[in-house]
């Protein structure tokens, strides 16, 4: 079977990897996979179906049958647009919880690989380079300090720094980082052959430029 090149971009939440990955995909005219959205969708579906998130088999079954459609940045679950809904703090925490279940990860594995079936793919997540696409032609680990990531998220939400709301965002980011790093299965970690980019003092466009440059170098 024909295989297509994959660029894997992993990193903690709010590191900017989603925006970077989508822009790189656009420049290369490749497909884009937001793997975190699949975990978020599974979390939302679990909630909607009234399934206990600790029931691994039941959640994995929902993950296999996720009635999802991605369309130009919109995400439809069972026909309704849930692109905004899956970004709530509640769903973020639930997604982190169900992402620690091995059977759920297994259920989403093939679904993720299918995105590279018809063209090149830029995939972002936590385990793109280590588990889902170990043969990716370029592996990036994108990070930034928790403080800077919290500041970026606060800016997006229009929340002032040095407020209880801001401290909550920072604490949620730290909590999620810890959960994603410490889980025994597919934890968030830099692959041995991944290139580290610290975006703390870089703009999104500067990171995009770096990634494209790295890809052009290996393409030669
Ligand atoms: O990237 P994100 O914040 O949208 O991810 C949502 C949750 O899903 C987060 O807790 C980590 C988890 N996740 C994962 O375990 N593996 C991935 N490849 C992507 C996301």
Boltz pocket constraint, residues with backbone or C-beta under 6 A from the ligand:
constraints:
  - pocket:
      binder: B
      contacts: [[A, 11], [A, 13], [A, 14], [A, 35], [A, 36], [A, 37], [A, 39], [A, 40], [A, 92], [A, 95], [A, 96], [A, 97], [A, 99], [A, 100], [A, 124], [A, 125], [A, 126], [A, 127], [A, 128], [A, 176], [A, 180], [A, 186]]
      max_distance: 6.0
